[in-house]
Amino acid sequence: MAKTVDGWVYADIHVGSIMRSKDEGETWEPVEPELHRDVHEVNTSKRDPEMVYANTYNSVFVSYDRGDSWKHRNGVLDSRYGRGIAVPPTDPEVILCGVSDGPHGDNVHGQLYWTDNAGEKWEHVKEGFPDSTKKNIDTFHIAFYGENKSWVTDENTLYLSEDKGRTFETFWEAPEEILMISVKQ
């Protein structure tokens, strides 16, 4: 689920697209169907409540009108399988997302991508982060904090970026796999 500063709430329904509420969850309606139905994570911008982001079975979609219409932002993502997605609170044009070859397998070739123009052009994040991960960069495995910090997990490693997700460094090696991260803004 994701919420805007003015009370709109978005819930991604696995293989059911996204439902939205204009009144903090009192009533619900579906977003327009231009978006792929198999949504894995939805996110919003704290700075621009009109913008909504979704990472789906068919990579990233962005809405500039609260989900009334969607732009497929696959570009170099090549319509790959997407899971995690995050947006910093101060910059609605910056997106970090994870894509892979699919949901299952011994090595799905997960990759982390970054954009500073809402997905018109993507850059593969390689500095300080693996070129490819065996598992998906999953839902709740990418988060932003403050103006510049972002966090991403890969199995038991937590990575930190201090430049909005363009470059990373290893921050912590956990004794077991990290299942999710959450950052309070």
Steps between C-alpha positions, in 0.01 A plus 500: 500500500602858442351831614527857379541800730142606423337168596477294183582131562611243241497124551658264250298184465714213371360415154226755564667831408468789747207624704497862616316700762454877495384506864766310700337161442131572555411421136702327226511491120733334246757702308473504123593168333789628281729362766604132508268313741783313678622784725770419756553836668337842483660822624416870514690827512494705818579810293250450217176322604396467134783252429457125557755230415449125447745218441326211327546170320569722198742752665424857608196721443466866609184707538500880508128523586444279808451186291251627243754420226839325490822518300692176452858593589674180396765647264825308560315299766368314197165406660681293761339356811491769773459481876635778728468872426575813706492879461681754721275738696655812344529409131206341311711450185749263669404132508691190612359167385593135479435287190591141411444213258199376695352397831670162552822313441848449641619825341249757375771758415353776713622849415461840662411800281494875569343796320479874567232571237213274613615208286554664163863381517635236738852428627607156623639551854836321515725712721508336843206268419518164318451512122256213545341328800388137522165596654252778424553842653171452669209705626608688816869452413553859375444812712592867510571712805524877506624689200784276380522165684370177356521140611482173303533139615634194322461181702685579825676820387368850566633768262500876562504784248554864593433633148135403440586149385758561229784329689504268801729354762454198722360619833435175689524124459212341694534149646191391302308614194338844537129459435400867476603851591288791614600863545295752694507845341 
